[in-house]
Amino acid sequence: MSTKNQSFDITELEDKLEELIQRYNSIKQENTSLKVKQDELVKEKAKLVEKTNLARTRVEAMISRLKTMEHGS
């Protein structure tokens, strides 16, 4: 192999390596962003489950009071 070919191969390899590094950094940043979003969604879901349970408890209590009122009349 001539020096010119080796130089070209090294330059080509450096370019590909730089592209891989850029892709890696981009994917790493995206992954971090997705993890943050997932954490936010998990917290939001927990709040919604809590609100749903509270609403269910209140509705069940109202139904119970209505039944009591119905049987008392």
Biopython code that builds the backbone (N, CA, C, O; Angstrom):
import numpy as np
from Bio.PDB.StructureBuilder import StructureBuilder

atoms = [
    (1, "MET", "N", (0.826, -1.166, 0.000)),
    (1, "MET", "CA", (0.000, 0.000, 0.000)),
    (1, "MET", "C", (0.877, 1.238, 0.000)),
    (1, "MET", "O", (1.884, 1.303, 0.705)),
    (2, "SER", "N", (0.491, 2.196, -0.782)),
    (2, "SER", "CA", (1.296, 3.407, -0.846)),
    (2, "SER", "C", (0.940, 4.319, 0.320)),
    (2, "SER", "O", (-0.090, 4.153, 0.974)),
    (3, "THR", "N", (1.805, 5.270, 0.559)),
    (3, "THR", "CA", (1.597, 6.228, 1.637)),
    (3, "THR", "C", (0.340, 7.049, 1.385)),
    (3, "THR", "O", (-0.389, 7.386, 2.318)),
    (4, "LYS", "N", (0.094, 7.364, 0.132)),
    (4, "LYS", "CA", (-1.084, 8.141, -0.236)),
    (4, "LYS", "C", (-2.357, 7.373, 0.117)),
    (4, "LYS", "O", (-3.292, 7.948, 0.674)),
    (5, "ASN", "N", (-2.399, 6.085, -0.201)),
    (5, "ASN", "CA", (-3.556, 5.249, 0.126)),
    (5, "ASN", "C", (-3.739, 5.117, 1.630)),
    (5, "ASN", "O", (-4.862, 5.177, 2.129)),
    (6, "GLN", "N", (-2.637, 4.937, 2.355)),
    (6, "GLN", "CA", (-2.720, 4.824, 3.806)),
    (6, "GLN", "C", (-3.249, 6.124, 4.414)),
    (6, "GLN", "O", (-4.066, 6.105, 5.335)),
    (7, "SER", "N", (-2.778, 7.229, 3.895)),
    (7, "SER", "CA", (-3.224, 8.529, 4.381)),
    (7, "SER", "C", (-4.715, 8.706, 4.133)),
    (7, "SER", "O", (-5.448, 9.195, 4.993)),
    (8, "PHE", "N", (-5.152, 8.302, 2.945)),
    (8, "PHE", "CA", (-6.567, 8.391, 2.611)),
    (8, "PHE", "C", (-7.393, 7.492, 3.521)),
    (8, "PHE", "O", (-8.450, 7.906, 3.996)),
    (9, "ASP", "N", (-6.927, 6.259, 3.777)),
    (9, "ASP", "CA", (-7.625, 5.317, 4.646)),
    (9, "ASP", "C", (-7.723, 5.865, 6.068)),
    (9, "ASP", "O", (-8.766, 5.732, 6.709)),
    (10, "ILE", "N", (-6.672, 6.465, 6.558)),
    (10, "ILE", "CA", (-6.669, 7.027, 7.907)),
    (10, "ILE", "C", (-7.639, 8.199, 7.989)),
    (10, "ILE", "O", (-8.382, 8.327, 8.962)),
    (11, "THR", "N", (-7.635, 9.040, 6.985)),
    (11, "THR", "CA", (-8.553, 10.183, 6.959)),
    (11, "THR", "C", (-10.002, 9.701, 6.909)),
    (11, "THR", "O", (-10.873, 10.219, 7.608)),
    (12, "GLU", "N", (-10.231, 8.708, 6.075)),
    (12, "GLU", "CA", (-11.580, 8.141, 5.973)),
    (12, "GLU", "C", (-12.000, 7.527, 7.309)),
    (12, "GLU", "O", (-13.134, 7.711, 7.750)),
    (13, "LEU", "N", (-11.102, 6.812, 7.940)),
    (13, "LEU", "CA", (-11.371, 6.206, 9.239)),
    (13, "LEU", "C", (-11.636, 7.284, 10.297)),
    (13, "LEU", "O", (-12.544, 7.138, 11.115)),
    (14, "GLU", "N", (-10.861, 8.344, 10.282)),
    (14, "GLU", "CA", (-11.067, 9.445, 11.227)),
    (14, "GLU", "C", (-12.439, 10.084, 11.023)),
    (14, "GLU", "O", (-13.130, 10.409, 11.989)),
    (15, "ASP", "N", (-12.825, 10.262, 9.768)),
    (15, "ASP", "CA", (-14.134, 10.839, 9.467)),
    (15, "ASP", "C", (-15.265, 9.944, 9.988)),
    (15, "ASP", "O", (-16.224, 10.424, 10.591)),
    (16, "LYS", "N", (-15.136, 8.660, 9.747)),
    (16, "LYS", "CA", (-16.161, 7.719, 10.218)),
    (16, "LYS", "C", (-16.210, 7.687, 11.742)),
    (16, "LYS", "O", (-17.288, 7.622, 12.333)),
    (17, "LEU", "N", (-15.057, 7.732, 12.363)),
    (17, "LEU", "CA", (-14.991, 7.733, 13.818)),
    (17, "LEU", "C", (-15.645, 8.998, 14.381)),
    (17, "LEU", "O", (-16.382, 8.935, 15.365)),
    (18, "GLU", "N", (-15.377, 10.129, 13.760)),
    (18, "GLU", "CA", (-15.983, 11.397, 14.198)),
    (18, "GLU", "C", (-17.503, 11.336, 14.057)),
    (18, "GLU", "O", (-18.229, 11.816, 14.928)),
    (19, "GLU", "N", (-17.980, 10.751, 12.967)),
    (19, "GLU", "CA", (-19.418, 10.597, 12.754)),
    (19, "GLU", "C", (-20.022, 9.701, 13.834)),
    (19, "GLU", "O", (-21.093, 9.994, 14.364)),
    (20, "LEU", "N", (-19.333, 8.617, 14.153)),
    (20, "LEU", "CA", (-19.814, 7.711, 15.207)),
    (20, "LEU", "C", (-19.860, 8.416, 16.559)),
    (20, "LEU", "O", (-20.802, 8.222, 17.328)),
    (21, "ILE", "N", (-18.869, 9.216, 16.845)),
    (21, "ILE", "CA", (-18.837, 9.959, 18.108)),
    (21, "ILE", "C", (-20.010, 10.932, 18.171)),
    (21, "ILE", "O", (-20.665, 11.057, 19.205)),
    (22, "GLN", "N", (-20.269, 11.616, 17.063)),
    (22, "GLN", "CA", (-21.401, 12.545, 17.025)),
    (22, "GLN", "C", (-22.729, 11.820, 17.216)),
    (22, "GLN", "O", (-23.604, 12.294, 17.940)),
    (23, "ARG", "N", (-22.872, 10.680, 16.569)),
    (23, "ARG", "CA", (-24.099, 9.889, 16.723)),
    (23, "ARG", "C", (-24.246, 9.412, 18.162)),
    (23, "ARG", "O", (-25.332, 9.470, 18.739)),
    (24, "TYR", "N", (-23.150, 8.942, 18.731)),
    (24, "TYR", "CA", (-23.164, 8.479, 20.119)),
    (24, "TYR", "C", (-23.612, 9.604, 21.049)),
    (24, "TYR", "O", (-24.478, 9.402, 21.901)),
    (25, "ASN", "N", (-23.023, 10.787, 20.885)),
    (25, "ASN", "CA", (-23.376, 11.920, 21.741)),
    (25, "ASN", "C", (-24.837, 12.317, 21.561)),
    (25, "ASN", "O", (-25.517, 12.648, 22.533)),
    (26, "SER", "N", (-25.317, 12.286, 20.332)),
    (26, "SER", "CA", (-26.713, 12.612, 20.060)),
    (26, "SER", "C", (-27.651, 11.604, 20.725)),
    (26, "SER", "O", (-28.637, 11.987, 21.355)),
    (27, "ILE", "N", (-27.343, 10.342, 20.584)),
    (27, "ILE", "CA", (-28.174, 9.293, 21.174)),
    (27, "ILE", "C", (-28.106, 9.350, 22.700)),
    (27, "ILE", "O", (-29.111, 9.133, 23.376)),
    (28, "LYS", "N", (-26.947, 9.637, 23.230)),
    (28, "LYS", "CA", (-26.788, 9.763, 24.682)),
    (28, "LYS", "C", (-27.648, 10.909, 25.209)),
    (28, "LYS", "O", (-28.302, 10.769, 26.242)),
    (29, "GLN", "N", (-27.651, 12.035, 24.506)),
    (29, "GLN", "CA", (-28.456, 13.188, 24.899)),
    (29, "GLN", "C", (-29.947, 12.852, 24.803)),
    (29, "GLN", "O", (-30.728, 13.197, 25.690)),
    (30, "GLU", "N", (-30.326, 12.186, 23.734)),
    (30, "GLU", "CA", (-31.726, 11.788, 23.563)),
    (30, "GLU", "C", (-32.145, 10.830, 24.672)),
    (30, "GLU", "O", (-33.250, 10.943, 25.203)),
    (31, "ASN", "N", (-31.283, 9.899, 25.021)),
    (31, "ASN", "CA", (-31.566, 8.937, 26.074)),
    (31, "ASN", "C", (-31.778, 9.646, 27.408)),
    (31, "ASN", "O", (-32.704, 9.317, 28.150)),
    (32, "THR", "N", (-30.925, 10.612, 27.710)),
    (32, "THR", "CA", (-31.060, 11.377, 28.943)),
    (32, "THR", "C", (-32.390, 12.114, 28.956)),
    (32, "THR", "O", (-33.095, 12.118, 29.964)),
    (33, "SER", "N", (-32.725, 12.730, 27.846)),
    (33, "SER", "CA", (-33.991, 13.459, 27.725)),
    (33, "SER", "C", (-35.179, 12.517, 27.916)),
    (33, "SER", "O", (-36.146, 12.868, 28.592)),
    (34, "LEU", "N", (-35.112, 11.341, 27.334)),
    (34, "LEU", "CA", (-36.201, 10.367, 27.467)),
    (34, "LEU", "C", (-36.348, 9.880, 28.904)),
    (34, "LEU", "O", (-37.463, 9.659, 29.377)),
    (35, "LYS", "N", (-35.228, 9.714, 29.594)),
    (35, "LYS", "CA", (-35.287, 9.292, 31.000)),
    (35, "LYS", "C", (-35.952, 10.357, 31.858)),
    (35, "LYS", "O", (-36.742, 10.035, 32.746)),
    (36, "VAL", "N", (-35.640, 11.618, 31.601)),
    (36, "VAL", "CA", (-36.267, 12.721, 32.341)),
    (36, "VAL", "C", (-37.771, 12.723, 32.071)),
    (36, "VAL", "O", (-38.573, 12.840, 32.997)),
    (37, "LYS", "N", (-38.144, 12.592, 30.805)),
    (37, "LYS", "CA", (-39.560, 12.578, 30.427)),
    (37, "LYS", "C", (-40.272, 11.396, 31.069)),
    (37, "LYS", "O", (-41.406, 11.528, 31.530)),
    (38, "GLN", "N", (-39.617, 10.250, 31.101)),
    (38, "GLN", "CA", (-40.220, 9.061, 31.714)),
    (38, "GLN", "C", (-40.453, 9.297, 33.197)),
    (38, "GLN", "O", (-41.511, 8.945, 33.720)),
    (39, "ASP", "N", (-39.490, 9.884, 33.877)),
    (39, "ASP", "CA", (-39.645, 10.188, 35.298)),
    (39, "ASP", "C", (-40.832, 11.123, 35.523)),
    (39, "ASP", "O", (-41.620, 10.924, 36.448)),
    (40, "GLU", "N", (-40.954, 12.137, 34.677)),
    (40, "GLU", "CA", (-42.083, 13.070, 34.778)),
    (40, "GLU", "C", (-43.410, 12.340, 34.586)),
    (40, "GLU", "O", (-44.367, 12.578, 35.322)),
    (41, "LEU", "N", (-43.462, 11.453, 33.597)),
    (41, "LEU", "CA", (-44.694, 10.719, 33.325)),
    (41, "LEU", "C", (-45.048, 9.758, 34.455)),
    (41, "LEU", "O", (-46.224, 9.584, 34.773)),
    (42, "VAL", "N", (-44.050, 9.139, 35.058)),
    (42, "VAL", "CA", (-44.294, 8.232, 36.182)),
    (42, "VAL", "C", (-44.881, 9.016, 37.361)),
    (42, "VAL", "O", (-45.817, 8.553, 38.012)),
    (43, "LYS", "N", (-44.326, 10.204, 37.633)),
    (43, "LYS", "CA", (-44.846, 11.043, 38.713)),
    (43, "LYS", "C", (-46.266, 11.501, 38.406)),
    (43, "LYS", "O", (-47.131, 11.493, 39.282)),
    (44, "GLU", "N", (-46.500, 11.897, 37.168)),
    (44, "GLU", "CA", (-47.839, 12.337, 36.765)),
    (44, "GLU", "C", (-48.843, 11.194, 36.908)),
    (44, "GLU", "O", (-49.967, 11.405, 37.365)),
    (45, "LYS", "N", (-48.444, 10.001, 36.523)),
    (45, "LYS", "CA", (-49.329, 8.841, 36.637)),
    (45, "LYS", "C", (-49.663, 8.569, 38.102)),
    (45, "LYS", "O", (-50.811, 8.276, 38.435)),
    (46, "ALA", "N", (-48.670, 8.665, 38.969)),
    (46, "ALA", "CA", (-48.902, 8.436, 40.398)),
    (46, "ALA", "C", (-49.918, 9.445, 40.945)),
    (46, "ALA", "O", (-50.799, 9.090, 41.728)),
    (47, "LYS", "N", (-49.783, 10.708, 40.522)),
    (47, "LYS", "CA", (-50.738, 11.731, 40.967)),
    (47, "LYS", "C", (-52.147, 11.418, 40.463)),
    (47, "LYS", "O", (-53.125, 11.564, 41.197)),
    (48, "LEU", "N", (-52.238, 10.988, 39.204)),
    (48, "LEU", "CA", (-53.546, 10.669, 38.635)),
    (48, "LEU", "C", (-54.182, 9.460, 39.325)),
    (48, "LEU", "O", (-55.392, 9.438, 39.548)),
    (49, "VAL", "N", (-53.380, 8.471, 39.657)),
    (49, "VAL", "CA", (-53.890, 7.300, 40.378)),
    (49, "VAL", "C", (-54.401, 7.727, 41.748)),
    (49, "VAL", "O", (-55.453, 7.270, 42.197)),
    (50, "GLU", "N", (-53.653, 8.606, 42.408)),
    (50, "GLU", "CA", (-54.066, 9.104, 43.719)),
    (50, "GLU", "C", (-55.387, 9.870, 43.613)),
    (50, "GLU", "O", (-56.285, 9.673, 44.431)),
    (51, "LYS", "N", (-55.506, 10.736, 42.613)),
    (51, "LYS", "CA", (-56.746, 11.493, 42.418)),
    (51, "LYS", "C", (-57.917, 10.561, 42.107)),
    (51, "LYS", "O", (-59.028, 10.760, 42.596)),
    (52, "THR", "N", (-57.656, 9.551, 41.297)),
    (52, "THR", "CA", (-58.705, 8.586, 40.942)),
    (52, "THR", "C", (-59.180, 7.837, 42.182)),
    (52, "THR", "O", (-60.380, 7.643, 42.374)),
    (53, "ASN", "N", (-58.248, 7.423, 43.012)),
    (53, "ASN", "CA", (-58.620, 6.708, 44.242)),
    (53, "ASN", "C", (-59.415, 7.607, 45.180)),
    (53, "ASN", "O", (-60.385, 7.163, 45.796)),
    (54, "LEU", "N", (-59.012, 8.860, 45.290)),
    (54, "LEU", "CA", (-59.741, 9.812, 46.130)),
    (54, "LEU", "C", (-61.156, 10.015, 45.595)),
    (54, "LEU", "O", (-62.119, 10.017, 46.362)),
    (55, "ALA", "N", (-61.279, 10.183, 44.288)),
    (55, "ALA", "CA", (-62.597, 10.358, 43.679)),
    (55, "ALA", "C", (-63.456, 9.119, 43.893)),
    (55, "ALA", "O", (-64.647, 9.228, 44.185)),
    (56, "ARG", "N", (-62.859, 7.949, 43.749)),
    (56, "ARG", "CA", (-63.598, 6.696, 43.944)),
    (56, "ARG", "C", (-64.116, 6.610, 45.380)),
    (56, "ARG", "O", (-65.266, 6.237, 45.615)),
    (57, "THR", "N", (-63.258, 6.958, 46.328)),
    (57, "THR", "CA", (-63.642, 6.915, 47.738)),
    (57, "THR", "C", (-64.800, 7.873, 48.008)),
    (57, "THR", "O", (-65.746, 7.526, 48.715)),
    (58, "ARG", "N", (-64.723, 9.074, 47.447)),
    (58, "ARG", "CA", (-65.790, 10.061, 47.643)),
    (58, "ARG", "C", (-67.104, 9.601, 47.019)),
    (58, "ARG", "O", (-68.168, 9.753, 47.620)),
    (59, "VAL", "N", (-67.029, 9.039, 45.813)),
    (59, "VAL", "CA", (-68.241, 8.559, 45.142)),
    (59, "VAL", "C", (-68.852, 7.401, 45.928)),
    (59, "VAL", "O", (-70.068, 7.349, 46.110)),
    (60, "GLU", "N", (-68.026, 6.484, 46.387)),
    (60, "GLU", "CA", (-68.531, 5.360, 47.183)),
    (60, "GLU", "C", (-69.190, 5.860, 48.465)),
    (60, "GLU", "O", (-70.217, 5.328, 48.886)),
    (61, "ALA", "N", (-68.601, 6.882, 49.086)),
    (61, "ALA", "CA", (-69.190, 7.451, 50.299)),
    (61, "ALA", "C", (-70.539, 8.099, 49.994)),
    (61, "ALA", "O", (-71.485, 7.951, 50.768)),
    (62, "MET", "N", (-70.636, 8.818, 48.871)),
    (62, "MET", "CA", (-71.913, 9.440, 48.487)),
    (62, "MET", "C", (-72.972, 8.385, 48.216)),
    (62, "MET", "O", (-74.122, 8.532, 48.629)),
    (63, "ILE", "N", (-72.584, 7.319, 47.521)),
    (63, "ILE", "CA", (-73.527, 6.238, 47.228)),
    (63, "ILE", "C", (-74.017, 5.607, 48.522)),
    (63, "ILE", "O", (-75.201, 5.308, 48.675)),
    (64, "SER", "N", (-73.096, 5.413, 49.441)),
    (64, "SER", "CA", (-73.466, 4.827, 50.735)),
    (64, "SER", "C", (-74.449, 5.735, 51.473)),
    (64, "SER", "O", (-75.432, 5.256, 52.039)),
    (65, "ARG", "N", (-74.187, 7.046, 51.468)),
    (65, "ARG", "CA", (-75.097, 7.988, 52.134)),
    (65, "ARG", "C", (-76.468, 7.990, 51.451)),
    (65, "ARG", "O", (-77.503, 8.033, 52.117)),
    (66, "LEU", "N", (-76.461, 7.943, 50.118)),
    (66, "LEU", "CA", (-77.731, 7.913, 49.388)),
    (66, "LEU", "C", (-78.534, 6.658, 49.715)),
    (66, "LEU", "O", (-79.752, 6.721, 49.885)),
    (67, "LYS", "N", (-77.860, 5.539, 49.802)),
    (67, "LYS", "CA", (-78.546, 4.283, 50.141)),
    (67, "LYS", "C", (-79.122, 4.362, 51.553)),
    (67, "LYS", "O", (-80.230, 3.891, 51.813)),
    (68, "THR", "N", (-78.341, 4.973, 52.470)),
    (68, "THR", "CA", (-78.790, 5.128, 53.833)),
    (68, "THR", "C", (-80.031, 6.025, 53.872)),
    (68, "THR", "O", (-80.995, 5.728, 54.577)),
    (69, "MET", "N", (-79.999, 7.109, 53.120)),
    (69, "MET", "CA", (-81.126, 8.042, 53.063)),
    (69, "MET", "C", (-82.352, 7.339, 52.452)),
    (69, "MET", "O", (-83.484, 7.538, 52.893)),
    (70, "GLU", "N", (-82.095, 6.516, 51.429)),
    (70, "GLU", "CA", (-83.186, 5.809, 50.742)),
    (70, "GLU", "C", (-83.879, 4.828, 51.685)),
    (70, "GLU", "O", (-85.104, 4.718, 51.708)),
    (71, "HIS", "N", (-83.059, 4.121, 52.460)),
    (71, "HIS", "CA", (-83.636, 3.123, 53.384)),
    (71, "HIS", "C", (-84.242, 3.816, 54.601)),
    (71, "HIS", "O", (-85.098, 3.230, 55.263)),
    (72, "GLY", "N", (-83.839, 5.009, 54.910)),
    (72, "GLY", "CA", (-84.351, 5.729, 56.065)),
    (72, "GLY", "C", (-85.680, 6.405, 55.803)),
    (72, "GLY", "O", (-86.407, 6.738, 56.739)),
    (73, "SER", "N", (-86.008, 6.615, 54.516)),
    (73, "SER", "CA", (-87.270, 7.327, 54.239)),
    (73, "SER", "C", (-88.459, 6.458, 54.333)),
    (73, "SER", "O", (-89.581, 6.922, 54.125)),
]
sb = StructureBuilder()
sb.init_structure("model")
sb.init_model(0)
sb.init_chain("A")
sb.init_seg("    ")
for serial, (resi, resn, name, xyz) in enumerate(atoms, 1):
    if name == "N":
        sb.init_residue(resn, " ", resi, " ")
    sb.init_atom(name, np.array(xyz, "f"), 0.0, 1.0, " ", f" {name:<3s}", serial, name[0])
structure = sb.get_structure()
